[in-house]
Amino acid sequence: MKMNSYYKFFSIFLILLSISSFFIGFIYGENSAGAGGFNGDFENTWGNLQLFLNNDINTALHITASADQEVFVSARTPLIYILHKLFNPFVKNEIIFIRSVFFVSLSLPFLFYLCLREKFKEKENLLLILISSIVLLSPYFRTSSFWAGEENFGLISLLISFIFLNQFLSNNKNILKDYYQLFLTVFFSSLALYFDQKLAIIPLICFFKIIFSNKSSKLKFFSIFLYFIFSLPYIYLIILWGNLIPTKDAFYRGTANQFFFDNLGYLSTIIAFYLLPLLLYKGENLIKLLKNFFLEKKSYYLISLFFIYLLYLLIFHDYTREVYPGYDATLGGGFIHKIAILLFEENYIQKLFIYFSFFVSWMVILIYVNNNFKDKLIISYFFLLSMIVWPFFQEYLDPLIILMAFTFFNSKLFINYKNSILLFFYLSILLIFSNIYYYNLLS
């Protein structure tokens, strides 16, 4: 009882610490992801916004389809800029605009709490608030919040989708409520894709959960109809751009024109970084977890996939090459790539370190998703995505993997104060070192 009281008191302290650090970071213009500041990504965001403010929507959309234009710089759809134009009254001044996005971003931890309340109904509110406050430690969520980034709107849509999907699947009494919740599920899951194309996994998950639920055929056909209707604007954009992303970005990134197999290893290190502390939530001690994994014959077949990939890297991977002229070859790769460059000068030692990290990360992922087919499908989606996206940044999955693990992932998590406090400190270390790294890099 005494220990439980200690955990509760300490949890309150950590919650207040995360909230206060978030506001302090905003006040002092923190740049923990490296793309903050008025000369960072905000310069592109402000320019994109001016394009839509100074033109009608149709004209602005056609400008995004021009490969030689210098106005629209983004790999995402321009939906957020259209919404700012139509509904945000604070777009005339840079500072006020930044503040408006900051206050919208504040809804994310609250929505995360509501998701946790949906999934862990029997748990104490304080524990769920502690876990939801962890998102405030994400360097990428913070930087996007502080500097009016595009990313957080997709995450907000993701969480709202989860809430309405769960309510829809659990409602068995009111048919009108069914249609209402279904509409909102389809609407917000579709919005997630429009805000960030990599979140296409969200409408896919929602769609299949609806189709394979015990709901009536009428509701399932209604969901198909809604997804078709909401897909039409994006189909129009694909025709307009001739690609999945805006024309200029597609030209530089080579999206959908070639495959980047090198990204698979880096992606595994990024995913494993967030899944590693979540092994504590699996309800078994780590020794038993490892034992169960290695007792299964199929585990060795999955492990062997890494060595096939390693053979590919040894034959075809040119570690020092630049993918495109004018781009820094060190772009992307996540934290492992940066650590390798910081710790070692010789390229061959960097490669050894990185390839070994690939193997360890692959093992972490396999142990986490062991015997969970649905989670394997979700992870596979991100692996497939990484092959058509260059460069692949860690920010693409932070805090996405944490949010997904506590919501859409199928693996059962056993949450308590001890493992949640450990997760808090684990992610705090990432935030601290991200700030130190980018402060030294940019100063």
C-alpha positions as CSV (number, residue, x, y, z in Angstrom):
1,M,0.0,0.0,0.0
2,K,2.8,2.4,0.9
3,M,4.7,1.6,-2.3
4,N,1.5,2.2,-4.3
5,S,1.1,5.6,-2.6
6,Y,4.7,6.4,-3.5
7,Y,4.1,5.5,-7.2
8,K,1.0,7.8,-7.3
9,F,2.8,10.7,-5.7
10,F,5.7,10.3,-8.1
11,S,3.4,10.0,-11.0
12,I,1.7,13.3,-10.2
13,F,5.2,14.9,-10.1
14,L,6.1,13.4,-13.5
15,I,2.8,14.5,-15.0
16,L,3.4,18.1,-13.8
17,L,7.0,17.9,-15.0
18,S,6.0,16.9,-18.6
19,I,3.3,19.6,-18.8
20,S,5.5,22.3,-17.5
21,S,8.4,21.3,-19.7
22,F,6.1,21.4,-22.7
23,F,5.0,25.0,-22.0
24,I,8.6,26.0,-21.2
25,G,9.8,24.5,-24.5
26,F,7.1,26.5,-26.3
27,I,8.0,29.8,-24.6
28,Y,11.7,29.4,-25.3
29,G,11.3,28.1,-28.9
30,E,12.7,24.6,-28.3
31,N,14.0,22.8,-31.4
32,S,14.4,19.2,-30.2
33,A,13.8,17.7,-33.7
34,G,16.2,20.0,-35.6
35,A,13.6,21.4,-38.0
36,G,12.2,24.1,-35.7
37,G,12.8,27.8,-35.8
38,F,11.7,30.5,-38.2
39,N,14.4,29.4,-40.6
40,G,13.4,25.7,-40.3
41,D,10.3,23.9,-41.6
42,F,8.2,26.9,-40.5
43,E,9.5,28.8,-43.4
44,N,8.0,26.3,-45.8
45,T,4.8,26.0,-43.7
46,W,4.3,29.8,-43.8
47,G,5.0,29.9,-47.6
48,N,2.5,27.1,-48.2
49,L,-0.1,28.9,-46.2
50,Q,0.4,32.1,-48.2
51,L,-0.1,30.2,-51.4
52,F,-3.6,29.2,-50.3
53,L,-4.4,32.5,-48.6
54,N,-3.5,34.5,-51.7
55,N,-5.2,32.3,-54.3
56,D,-8.5,30.5,-54.6
57,I,-8.3,26.8,-53.7
58,N,-8.5,25.5,-57.2
59,T,-5.7,27.8,-58.4
60,A,-3.5,26.9,-55.4
61,L,-4.1,23.1,-56.0
62,H,-3.0,23.4,-59.6
63,I,0.2,25.3,-58.5
64,T,1.1,22.4,-56.3
65,A,1.1,20.2,-59.4
66,S,3.9,22.2,-61.1
67,A,7.3,20.6,-60.8
68,D,9.2,23.9,-61.2
69,Q,7.2,26.0,-58.7
70,E,9.0,27.3,-55.6
71,V,5.9,28.0,-53.4
72,F,4.5,24.7,-52.1
73,V,7.1,22.6,-50.2
74,S,5.5,19.6,-48.6
75,A,5.1,15.8,-49.1
76,R,1.6,15.9,-47.7
77,T,-1.7,16.9,-49.1
78,P,-2.6,20.6,-48.7
79,L,-5.7,19.9,-46.7
80,I,-4.4,21.5,-43.6
81,Y,-3.7,24.7,-45.5
82,I,-7.2,24.7,-46.9
83,L,-8.7,24.3,-43.4
84,H,-6.5,27.1,-42.1
85,K,-7.7,29.3,-44.9
86,L,-11.4,28.5,-44.2
87,F,-11.6,28.2,-40.4
88,N,-8.5,29.6,-38.7
89,P,-8.9,33.3,-38.0
90,F,-5.3,33.6,-36.8
91,V,-3.4,33.3,-40.1
92,K,-2.5,36.9,-40.7
93,N,0.4,37.0,-38.3
94,E,3.2,34.5,-37.9
95,I,3.4,34.5,-34.1
96,I,-0.4,34.3,-33.6
97,F,-0.6,31.5,-36.2
98,I,2.1,29.5,-34.4
99,R,0.1,29.9,-31.1
100,S,-3.1,28.8,-32.7
101,V,-1.4,25.5,-33.9
102,F,0.2,25.1,-30.4
103,F,-3.2,25.2,-28.7
104,V,-4.8,22.8,-31.2
105,S,-1.8,20.4,-30.5
106,L,-2.6,20.5,-26.8
107,S,-5.7,18.3,-27.6
108,L,-3.4,15.3,-28.4
109,P,-2.5,14.2,-24.9
110,F,-6.2,14.7,-23.8
111,L,-7.4,12.6,-26.8
112,F,-4.7,10.0,-26.0
113,Y,-6.1,9.8,-22.4
114,L,-9.7,9.3,-23.8
115,C,-8.3,6.4,-26.0
116,L,-6.7,4.8,-23.0
117,R,-9.9,5.2,-21.1
118,E,-11.7,3.3,-23.9
119,K,-9.1,0.5,-23.9
120,F,-8.2,0.2,-20.2
121,K,-11.6,0.9,-18.6
122,E,-10.6,-0.8,-15.3
123,K,-7.4,1.2,-14.7
124,E,-7.1,4.3,-12.5
125,N,-7.4,7.7,-14.0
126,L,-4.0,8.8,-12.6
127,L,-2.2,5.9,-14.3
128,L,-3.9,6.7,-17.6
129,I,-3.0,10.4,-17.3
130,L,0.6,9.5,-16.6
131,I,0.8,7.4,-19.8
132,S,-1.0,10.1,-21.9
133,S,1.4,12.7,-20.6
134,I,4.3,10.7,-22.1
135,V,3.4,12.1,-25.6
136,L,4.5,15.5,-24.4
137,L,8.1,14.1,-24.3
138,S,8.2,13.4,-28.0
139,P,10.8,15.6,-29.7
140,Y,8.8,15.6,-32.9
141,F,5.4,16.2,-31.4
142,R,6.9,19.1,-29.4
143,T,8.7,20.7,-32.4
144,S,5.6,20.3,-34.6
145,S,3.5,21.9,-31.8
146,F,6.0,24.7,-31.2
147,W,6.5,25.6,-34.8
148,A,3.2,25.1,-36.5
149,G,4.1,21.8,-38.2
150,E,1.7,19.7,-40.2
151,E,2.3,16.4,-38.4
152,N,0.1,16.7,-35.3
153,F,-3.2,17.0,-37.2
154,G,-2.8,13.5,-38.5
155,L,-2.1,12.1,-35.0
156,I,-5.2,13.9,-33.7
157,S,-7.3,12.4,-36.4
158,L,-5.8,8.9,-35.6
159,L,-6.9,9.1,-31.9
160,I,-10.4,10.4,-32.7
161,S,-10.8,7.6,-35.2
162,F,-9.9,5.1,-32.5
163,I,-12.4,6.5,-30.0
164,F,-15.3,6.4,-32.5
165,L,-14.3,3.0,-33.9
166,N,-14.4,1.5,-30.4
167,Q,-17.7,3.1,-29.5
168,F,-19.2,1.9,-32.8
169,L,-18.0,-1.7,-32.3
170,S,-19.3,-1.8,-28.7
171,N,-22.7,-0.2,-29.4
172,N,-25.4,-2.9,-29.9
173,K,-28.5,-1.0,-29.0
174,N,-29.1,2.2,-30.9
175,I,-29.1,2.0,-34.7
176,L,-29.0,5.8,-35.2
177,K,-26.0,5.9,-32.9
178,D,-24.4,3.2,-35.0
179,Y,-24.7,5.3,-38.2
180,Y,-23.5,8.4,-36.4
181,Q,-20.4,6.7,-34.9
182,L,-19.7,4.9,-38.2
183,F,-19.8,8.1,-40.1
184,L,-17.3,9.8,-37.7
185,T,-15.0,6.8,-37.7
186,V,-14.8,6.8,-41.5
187,F,-14.5,10.6,-41.7
188,F,-11.7,11.0,-39.2
189,S,-9.8,7.9,-40.3
190,S,-10.0,9.4,-43.9
191,L,-8.8,12.7,-42.5
192,A,-5.7,11.0,-41.0
193,L,-4.7,10.0,-44.5
194,Y,-5.3,13.5,-45.9
195,F,-3.2,15.0,-43.2
196,D,-0.4,12.5,-43.6
197,Q,-0.3,9.8,-46.3
198,K,1.7,7.4,-44.2
199,L,-1.4,7.2,-41.9
200,A,-3.2,5.3,-44.7
201,I,-2.9,2.4,-42.3
202,I,-5.6,4.0,-40.1
203,P,-8.5,3.9,-42.6
204,L,-7.3,0.4,-43.6
205,I,-7.5,-0.9,-40.0
206,C,-10.8,0.8,-39.4
207,F,-12.2,-0.6,-42.6
208,F,-11.3,-4.2,-41.9
209,K,-12.4,-4.0,-38.3
210,I,-15.8,-2.7,-39.5
211,I,-16.1,-5.4,-42.3
212,F,-15.2,-8.3,-40.0
213,S,-17.3,-7.1,-37.1
214,N,-20.7,-8.5,-36.2
215,K,-22.5,-5.4,-37.4
216,S,-25.2,-5.5,-40.0
217,S,-24.6,-5.7,-43.8
218,K,-26.3,-2.4,-44.2
219,L,-23.7,-0.7,-42.0
220,K,-20.8,-2.4,-43.7
221,F,-22.0,-1.3,-47.2
222,F,-22.6,2.2,-45.8
223,S,-18.9,2.2,-44.6
224,I,-17.7,1.1,-48.1
225,F,-19.8,3.9,-49.7
226,L,-18.4,6.5,-47.2
227,Y,-14.8,5.5,-47.8
228,F,-15.4,5.7,-51.6
229,I,-16.8,9.2,-51.3
230,F,-14.0,10.4,-49.0
231,S,-11.4,8.9,-51.3
232,L,-12.5,10.9,-54.4
233,P,-10.6,14.2,-53.5
234,Y,-7.4,12.2,-53.0
235,I,-7.9,10.4,-56.3
236,Y,-8.3,13.8,-57.9
237,L,-5.0,14.9,-56.3
238,I,-3.2,11.8,-57.6
239,I,-4.4,12.5,-61.1
240,L,-3.4,16.2,-60.7
241,W,0.1,15.4,-59.4
242,G,0.7,12.2,-61.3
243,N,1.9,10.8,-58.0
244,L,1.0,10.0,-54.4
245,I,2.5,13.3,-53.2
246,P,2.8,16.8,-54.5
247,T,4.7,17.0,-57.8
248,K,7.9,18.8,-56.7
249,D,8.5,16.6,-53.7
250,A,7.8,13.5,-55.8
251,F,10.5,14.6,-58.2
252,Y,13.2,14.9,-55.5
253,R,12.2,11.9,-53.4
254,G,11.5,9.5,-56.2
255,T,8.4,8.3,-54.4
256,A,6.7,5.3,-56.1
257,N,9.4,5.4,-58.8
258,Q,12.0,3.3,-57.1
259,F,12.6,1.2,-54.0
260,F,14.9,2.0,-51.1
261,F,15.8,-1.3,-49.6
262,D,18.4,0.3,-47.4
263,N,15.6,1.9,-45.4
264,L,14.4,-1.5,-44.1
265,G,17.2,-1.8,-41.6
266,Y,17.0,1.8,-40.4
267,L,13.2,1.5,-40.0
268,S,13.7,-1.6,-37.8
269,T,15.9,0.4,-35.4
270,I,13.3,3.2,-35.2
271,I,10.4,0.8,-34.5
272,A,12.4,-1.3,-32.1
273,F,13.5,1.8,-30.1
274,Y,9.8,2.4,-29.2
275,L,8.8,-1.2,-28.8
276,L,11.8,-2.1,-26.5
277,P,10.4,-0.5,-23.3
278,L,6.9,-1.8,-24.2
279,L,8.2,-5.4,-23.7
280,L,7.8,-4.6,-20.0
281,Y,4.0,-4.3,-20.7
282,K,3.7,-7.8,-22.1
283,G,2.7,-9.3,-18.7
284,E,5.6,-11.7,-18.5
285,N,9.1,-11.3,-17.3
286,L,11.7,-10.8,-20.0
287,I,13.3,-14.2,-19.5
288,K,10.1,-16.1,-20.0
289,L,9.2,-13.9,-23.0
290,L,12.6,-14.7,-24.6
291,K,12.2,-18.4,-23.7
292,N,8.8,-18.7,-25.3
293,F,10.1,-16.9,-28.5
294,F,13.1,-19.2,-29.0
295,L,11.1,-22.4,-28.3
296,E,9.1,-21.8,-31.4
297,K,10.5,-23.2,-34.6
298,K,9.0,-20.5,-36.8
299,S,11.0,-17.9,-34.9
300,Y,14.2,-19.2,-36.5
301,Y,12.7,-18.8,-40.0
302,L,11.9,-15.2,-39.2
303,I,15.4,-14.6,-37.8
304,S,16.9,-16.0,-41.0
305,L,15.2,-13.2,-43.0
306,F,17.6,-10.8,-41.5
307,F,20.6,-12.7,-42.8
308,I,19.1,-12.7,-46.3
309,Y,18.8,-8.9,-45.9
310,L,22.3,-8.7,-44.6
311,L,23.6,-10.5,-47.6
312,Y,21.8,-7.9,-49.8
313,L,23.4,-5.1,-47.8
314,L,26.9,-6.6,-48.1
315,I,26.6,-6.9,-51.9
316,F,24.5,-3.9,-53.0
317,H,24.5,-1.3,-50.2
318,D,26.9,1.6,-50.8
319,Y,26.9,3.2,-47.3
320,T,28.6,6.4,-48.4
321,R,26.6,7.1,-51.5
322,E,24.4,10.1,-52.0
323,V,20.9,9.2,-53.2
324,Y,20.3,12.4,-55.1
325,P,22.6,15.2,-56.0
326,G,22.3,18.2,-53.7
327,Y,21.0,16.1,-50.8
328,D,23.1,15.2,-47.7
329,A,23.7,11.4,-47.6
330,T,23.4,11.5,-43.8
331,L,19.7,12.6,-44.1
332,G,17.3,10.1,-42.4
333,G,18.2,6.8,-40.8
334,G,17.0,7.7,-37.4
335,F,19.0,7.8,-34.1
336,I,21.3,4.8,-34.9
337,H,22.7,6.4,-38.0
338,K,23.4,9.6,-36.1
339,I,25.0,7.7,-33.2
340,A,27.2,5.7,-35.6
341,I,28.5,9.0,-37.2
342,L,29.1,10.6,-33.8
343,L,30.9,7.6,-32.2
344,F,33.0,6.3,-35.1
345,E,35.1,8.0,-37.8
346,E,35.9,5.0,-40.0
347,N,33.1,4.0,-42.4
348,Y,33.6,0.3,-41.9
349,I,33.2,0.6,-38.2
350,Q,30.0,2.6,-38.6
351,K,28.7,-0.1,-40.9
352,L,29.4,-2.8,-38.4
353,F,27.7,-0.9,-35.7
354,I,24.7,-0.1,-37.9
355,Y,24.3,-3.7,-39.2
356,F,24.6,-5.1,-35.7
357,S,21.9,-2.6,-34.6
358,F,19.7,-3.8,-37.5
359,F,19.9,-7.4,-36.1
360,V,19.2,-6.5,-32.5
361,S,16.3,-4.3,-33.6
362,W,14.8,-7.1,-35.8
363,M,15.0,-9.4,-32.8
364,V,13.1,-6.9,-30.6
365,I,10.4,-6.5,-33.2
366,L,10.0,-10.3,-33.6
367,I,9.8,-10.8,-29.8
368,Y,7.2,-8.0,-29.4
369,V,4.9,-9.2,-32.2
370,N,5.4,-12.9,-31.6
371,N,2.2,-14.8,-32.4
372,N,0.2,-11.7,-33.1
373,F,-0.7,-11.7,-36.7
374,K,-2.5,-8.3,-36.7
375,D,0.5,-6.5,-35.3
376,K,2.7,-8.2,-37.8
377,L,0.6,-6.8,-40.6
378,I,0.8,-3.3,-39.2
379,I,4.5,-3.5,-38.8
380,S,4.8,-4.9,-42.3
381,Y,2.9,-1.9,-43.6
382,F,5.6,0.4,-42.2
383,F,8.3,-1.7,-43.7
384,L,6.7,-1.5,-47.1
385,L,6.2,2.2,-46.7
386,S,9.9,2.7,-45.9
387,M,10.8,1.2,-49.2
388,I,9.2,4.0,-51.2
389,V,10.0,6.9,-49.0
390,W,13.4,8.7,-49.1
391,P,14.8,10.0,-46.8
392,F,13.1,8.2,-44.0
393,F,13.2,10.2,-40.8
394,Q,12.7,9.1,-37.2
395,E,10.1,11.8,-36.8
396,Y,7.8,9.9,-39.2
397,L,7.2,7.3,-36.4
398,D,7.6,9.4,-33.3
399,P,5.3,9.4,-31.3
400,L,3.2,7.4,-33.8
401,I,4.5,3.9,-32.8
402,I,3.8,4.7,-29.1
403,L,0.3,5.9,-29.9
404,M,-0.4,2.9,-32.2
405,A,0.9,0.4,-29.6
406,F,-1.6,1.7,-27.0
407,T,-4.5,2.0,-29.4
408,F,-4.6,0.1,-32.7
409,F,-2.0,-2.6,-32.0
410,N,-3.6,-5.9,-31.1
411,S,-1.1,-7.0,-28.5
412,K,-2.5,-7.0,-25.0
413,L,-0.6,-4.6,-22.7
414,F,-0.6,-4.9,-18.9
415,I,-0.1,-1.4,-17.6
416,N,1.0,-0.4,-14.1
417,Y,2.7,2.5,-12.4
418,K,6.2,0.9,-12.4
419,N,6.5,0.2,-16.2
420,S,4.8,3.5,-17.1
421,I,7.3,5.4,-15.0
422,L,10.2,3.5,-16.6
423,L,8.7,4.4,-20.0
424,F,8.5,8.0,-19.0
425,F,12.2,8.1,-18.1
426,Y,13.2,6.1,-21.2
427,L,11.5,8.7,-23.5
428,S,12.8,11.6,-21.4
429,I,16.3,10.4,-22.3
430,L,15.5,10.7,-26.0
431,L,14.2,14.2,-25.5
432,I,17.2,15.3,-23.5
433,F,19.7,13.9,-26.0
434,S,17.7,15.2,-29.0
435,N,17.9,18.7,-27.5
436,I,21.7,18.4,-26.9
437,Y,22.3,17.0,-30.3
438,Y,20.5,19.6,-32.3
439,Y,21.7,22.5,-30.0
440,N,25.3,21.5,-30.8
441,L,24.6,20.8,-34.4
442,L,22.8,24.1,-35.1
443,S,24.7,26.5,-32.8
